[in-house]
C-alpha cells in the first residue's frame, strides 16, 4: 500500500515511513498535484483538508481524512482502516526523510559518521542508501515505542467498545 500525504502531515509521513510504508510527501505540492499523483500512482491520499478530501472522494480517489488530535490517535485510525502494523520492523523500515528503504550497515562503517558516544553505546546501525542518513535505536526509541503503544491502546479500546 502506498500513500501520498498533504503538506500538513509531515510528522505522520515520517511515522508511516518508519513503519515501512511508501509515502510520497512534499509541502510544495498543490491540491491538483496531490490528486493527480494519487490517481496516477494509485496512492491513498492522506489529508487534513476536508475540502481536498471531498474532492478526492468525488473523483473516485482512495483517500483518508486525518482528523486525530495526536499522532497516536492518527496512527490508530490508519491502522484500523488500512491494517497498518503498529510495530517497527527494521527489515522493511524506510528513511523518514527521503522514503528509501533503510538497510543494515556494519558498525565499523559508521565510525566517524556518528558521535563517538553513539558509536560506543550501540551495536546496530542502518543506513539510507539514498540520502546516506545513519539510524540507530537510541534514546528516542523510548518515545517511538510509547507512541506506538498508545496507538495500540487507542485501537484496542475502540475495538472493545463495539
N, C-alpha and C positions, 0 to 999 in steps of 0.2 A: 504494500500500500504506500502510495506517495502522496505528499501534501504540498500545498503552496499556502503560505501564511501572509496575511496583510502586514503592513508596516507597524501595526500596534502590537504585534505578537512576537517580538524578538526573544523574550525570555522563554516563552512556550516553545518556540522553534528550537532553542538550544536544548531544552529538556527532551523533546522528541528525538532530536539527533543523538543525544546521549543514549536514549533507549533503542537506537538502531534504525530510526525511520528517516527516509529520504524526504527532506523538507526544503523546498525552494523558498528563499526569503530575500527580499530587498526592500528597504524602506523607500526606495525611489520608484517603485512600480505604481502606476496609477490603476484605478479600478478596471478600466478597459483592458489593460495589460494583464492584470490578475485573472480576469475572466477568460481571456484568450488563452493564456498559458494553461489554466486549469482544464479547459476543454480540450485543447490540442494535445496535452501531455497526460490526460486522464488523471489529474491530481485532484484530491479533495481540497476544496478551498476552505481555509480556516480564517474566520474574520470576527472582529468585534463590532463591525459596522452593520447595523441592522438593514440599512438600505442596500448595501452591497450584497448581503445575504439574500434579501428578497429578489434582487435582480438575478443572482446566480440560480436560485430555485426556479424562477420564471423561465430561464434559458435551459433548464434541464441539467445544470452542472451540480455534481455532488458537492455539498457544502455543509459546514457545521458552524453554527453561531456560538461563539465563545463568550460566555457571559458570567463566568465564575468570579468570585471575589479574590481568590488566591490561586497560586499555581497548583497547589494540591487539589483544589476543587476542579480546576480545569482539566488536570490530568485524570482525575477520577471520572469525569464526564466523558472524556475522549476514550478512556479505557472501556467504559460501559458501552458506548456507541460503536466503537470500532474493534473491540477485543484487544486493545493495546496492553501488552505486558508491562507491569509496573516494577520490573526488575531489570537492573542493568546487567547486560551480558557483553563483556568487552570483545567477544568474538564477532559481534555484529554492530557494536557501537560506532557512531560517526563523529567526526570532528564537529564540535558545537559551533566553530567559527565558519568553516567552509563546506561542510556536508560530506566530505570524503570519508570513506571507512578508515578508521584507525587500525594500526597493526602493531603487534608486539615488536619491541626493539630491545636488543641486548643491552643490559645495563652499561657495559663498557662503552657502548657507542653514544651514550648521553653524557659521558664525562666532559665537563667543560661547557655543556649546553644547559645544565641546570645548576642551581646553587649547590655548593659543597654539602651543606647540611641535608638537603633533599637527597642528593646522591648517596650519602652515607646512611640515611634513615630508611630508604625504600629500595626494594629489590626488583619490582616490576614496573616497567615503563611501556608506554605506547606512543607511536608517532603518527602524525598525519602525513601521508605521502605527498599531499598536495601543498599544504602551507607549512609543513615541517614543524608544526607545534608539537611539543612533548607533553604527555599527560602521565599522571600517576595518581594513585588513590591516597591523596594526602588528607590533611585535616578537614578540608572542605567536603569530603565524603560523608562526614557525620551529618552535615546539613542535607546533602543529597539523599542519604538513606532516610533521614527524618521526614523529609517532604514526601518521598515515595511511600513511606509507611502511613503517613497522614492521608495520602490519596487512597491507599488501600482501605483504610478505616472508613473514609467517607463513602467509598464504593460499597463496602460491606454493610454499613448502616443503611444505605438506600435499598440494598437488596433485602435486608431483614424487614423493612417496613412494608414490603409488598406481600 
